[in-house]
């Protein structure tokens, strides 16, 4: 997937904002002392951290010309396996 400079900037900002929001909600839900909520909190924190990390990878490779994202299919999901500058 090829992204130009504007799309790249929008993508990494959205990923980092969404990841930060998910991690924040996960942190707040830790104060609810019910085991299923704590499990959901741990899963939400992992997803939020992954989104922030992927957004940061894109931002690091962005040199003003956009990036190319590579995804590998696992049969039921596509996993990002590379971020390359253009």
C-alpha positions as CSV (number, residue, x, y, z in Angstrom):
1,X,0.0,0.0,0.0
2,X,1.5,3.3,-1.0
3,X,0.7,6.5,0.9
4,X,1.6,10.0,-0.1
5,X,2.9,12.6,2.4
6,X,-0.5,13.8,3.5
7,X,-2.0,10.3,3.8
8,X,1.1,9.2,5.8
9,X,0.8,12.1,8.2
10,X,-2.9,11.5,8.7
11,X,-2.4,7.7,9.2
12,X,0.3,7.9,11.8
13,X,-1.5,10.7,13.7
14,X,-4.7,8.7,13.7
15,X,-3.0,5.5,14.8
16,X,-1.2,7.2,17.7
17,X,-4.3,9.1,18.8
18,X,-6.5,6.0,18.7
19,X,-3.8,3.9,20.5
20,X,-3.5,6.6,23.2
21,X,-7.3,6.6,23.6
22,X,-7.4,2.9,23.9
23,X,-4.6,2.8,26.4
24,X,-6.3,5.6,28.4
25,X,-9.6,3.7,28.6
26,X,-7.7,0.5,29.5
27,X,-5.9,2.4,32.4
28,X,-9.1,3.9,33.7
29,X,-11.0,0.5,33.6
30,X,-8.3,-1.0,35.8
31,X,-10.1,0.6,38.8
32,X,-13.2,-1.6,38.2
33,X,-12.5,-4.6,40.4
34,X,-14.3,-7.2,38.3
35,X,-12.0,-9.9,36.6
36,X,-13.6,-9.7,33.1
37,X,-13.0,-5.9,33.1
38,X,-9.4,-6.4,34.1
39,X,-8.9,-8.9,31.3
40,X,-10.5,-6.5,28.8
41,X,-8.2,-3.7,30.2
42,X,-5.1,-5.8,29.5
43,X,-6.3,-6.6,26.0
44,X,-7.1,-2.9,25.4
45,X,-3.7,-1.8,26.6
46,X,-2.0,-4.3,24.3
47,X,-4.0,-3.1,21.3
48,X,-3.4,0.5,22.2
49,X,0.3,-0.1,22.6
50,X,0.4,-1.8,19.2
51,X,-1.4,1.0,17.5
52,X,1.0,3.6,19.0
53,X,4.0,1.5,18.0
54,X,2.8,1.0,14.4
55,X,2.1,4.8,14.2
56,X,5.6,5.5,15.4
57,X,7.1,3.1,12.9
58,X,5.3,5.0,10.1
59,X,6.3,8.4,11.5
60,X,10.0,7.3,11.7
61,X,10.1,6.2,8.1
62,X,8.3,9.2,6.7
63,X,10.8,11.5,5.1
64,X,8.3,13.9,3.4
65,X,7.5,11.7,0.4
66,X,5.2,9.2,2.0
67,X,5.7,5.5,2.8
68,X,5.0,2.1,1.4
69,X,3.3,-0.4,3.8
70,X,3.7,-4.1,3.4
71,X,1.1,-6.5,4.8
72,X,1.3,-10.3,5.0
73,X,-1.9,-12.3,5.1
74,X,-2.4,-15.1,7.6
75,X,-5.6,-16.5,6.1
76,X,-7.9,-14.5,8.4
77,X,-6.0,-11.3,9.1
78,X,-3.4,-9.1,7.4
79,X,-0.4,-8.3,9.6
80,X,1.8,-5.3,8.8
81,X,5.3,-6.6,8.2
82,X,7.1,-3.6,6.8
83,X,7.2,0.2,6.5
84,X,9.5,1.6,3.8
85,X,10.1,5.2,2.8
86,X,9.4,6.3,-0.7
